[in-house]
Amino acid sequence: PKDSSAEVTSDGLLGGKYLALSPGGDATMLQPGGLITVTQSSISIEQLLGKFIFSAGNLASSVGSGKSGDGGQGDGSASSPGGTPAPARSP
């Protein structure tokens, strides 16, 4: 079908990559030489681990910088992981 999609995916954690085609529901068929417009590339395990390590490093830095010698109480303010202020809590 004309609205089919293609995705580069891997065969397991360390397996090779292949092109997975998913047929759409359109009644019109893709013509020879036609283009599949809905595509998605794969995320490599290296990219995934890099993002995880970077996020964990940022979290450790945030937690470590919150210790100000006041018994771990901080200054009473809080931030969400994205760096924006967290909503205030009722006592």
PyMOL commands that set and color helices and strands:
alter all, ss='L'
color gray80, all
select helices_A, chain A and resi 45-65
alter helices_A, ss='H'
color red, helices_A
select strands_A, chain A and resi 5-10+17-22+38-40
alter strands_A, ss='S'
color yellow, strands_A
deselect
rebuild
show_as cartoon
